[in-house]
Amino acid sequence: MTPDFIVRPARSSDARPLAELRWTFKQEDHEGRPPAPARPLEEAEQWIRARLGDGRWLAWVVETGGSVCGHVFLCPVERMPDPYRDNTPIGYVTNFYVTPSQRNKGAGSALLEALKEHSRTAGFDTLIVWPSERSSPLWQRSGFRPPDELLELSR
């Protein structure tokens, strides 16, 4: 069966729908009735447009019926040169979201496959993600594993 969606690299012209989905995604984090957003949507739209436009961030979208219904973002993190090891970048993966109507149809897995394929081709050493409890099984099915070593300083 052919999926009724396509996955493609995001463009800076996708900034508005990506910002809208970001706000929807974060509002889903709130139980019951979410509070009104404290920040304007246009701020997120400008942030996304700038970073996709200059390549500081990469993203992939899933579309169905010509509308963006999911996304995943990747921020390349440079590593210091090392005289003994390759200094290929690592990738910080975030903002993985698929609208409820498109969940459990393969869209999320397809987004992660596009992300992983790009990372392999571009020579990323490691991808790092902080998954939600709900998304952790999908990340693990996609090959992500807990690290042996990681330290974190939370504020």
N, C-alpha and C positions, 0 to 999 in steps of 0.2 A: 504494500500500500504506500503510495507517495504522500508525503506530508503536505498539508495545505499551507505551508509557510516557507519562507526563504530566510537564510542567514547571510548577512553581508557586513563588511566593515562599516562602521558609523562614519558619517561625514559631519562637518561643522554645521551644515544646513539641517541636520537632525536635532539640533540643540533644543528647540522648543518641545518636541514630543519627549525627548529624553529627560528634560527638566520636569515635565508634567508627570512622567512615570516615576521619577525620583521622589517627588512629593507624595504620590500615591503609595509608593513602597514604604516610605518612612511613616506615613500615617497608619499603615497596616500594623506597625510595631506597637501601636497604642491599643490597649484593650478597650472594648466598648467604643464610646464616642471620642474620636481624637480631638485634641485642642486645635484651635485655628493656627495655621502656620505663623510662626513668629517672623519669618523672613520672606521677602517677596519672591515669587517664582522667577521673575526676570533676573534676579541675582544669580540663581542657579543656571538659567539659560545662558547668560553672559559668560559665566565661569566655564561651562561645558563648551561653548562655541570657541572660546579662546584656546582652551587646551587641546581640543581636537584639531583646531585650525593650525596650531604650530607644532603639533606632534608630541607635546609633553605627555599626553595621555592617548591611549588607543581604546577603542570600544568596538563591540560588535552588536548588531541589532538583529532581532527576529521580527519579520513582517508577515502579516496575514491580511489579505484583502487590501494591500497598499498602506496599511497602518502599522506603525511600530508597536509591538506588544511585548517586547522584552529586550533586555540588554545585559551586557557584562563589560566592565571597564578594567583596563590594565595600565598601571603606571610603571614604566621601566625605571629601575633603580640602578644607577651606575655603581660599580665596585671599584675600590682603589686598586691601582696596579700592584701586582705581586710578582716578585722575581721567580717564584716557583710554581705558581698556578695561573690558569687562565683567569682573566678578569671580566668574563662575560657577565652581562647584567642579570639581576634577579627581577622578578615581576611581582608587584603588589596588585592583587586581584580584588576588586570590590564592586559594589553596586550591582550585584547579580539579581535580576528580577524578571519574572514572567507574570503577566496578568493572570488572575485566577481563571478566566475562561480558556486560557491556553495551556494551563498546567496539566501535567500527566499525559501529554500528547507528543513528547519528544523534543519540544522547543528548547527546554533548558539544557538537555543533553547535547543538542546540536550547537547551542551557543558555546558550551564548554569544549566541544570538539574543535570548533573554529579557533577558540582561544589557544588550546593546546597545540594545534597545528601551526599557528603563527609562532608560538613560543619555541617550538622545535626548529622551525625554519630560521628564525631570527637568532637562535643560539642562546636563549635564556638558560641559565644554570638551574634556577629554582623558581617556582611560583609559590607565593604565600597568600593565604586567605584566612580570615577569621569568620568561619561560617556560623550561621544561626543554628539553633538546635533543629529547626525544621529542615534546613537545607543540607545539614551535615551528611545524611545518607547519600544524597545525590553527589556531593563532592567526593565522598569515599568511593562510590561506584565508578566515578570518573578517574580514579587513580590517586587522589590526594590522600596523604597519610599524616598522622600526627608526627611532629618532629621529635627527634631524640633529644635535641638540645634547643631550648628557647628560653630566654629570660624576658620579662616584661616589667616595665615600670608604669603602673597606672596612676592616674591623678584623680 
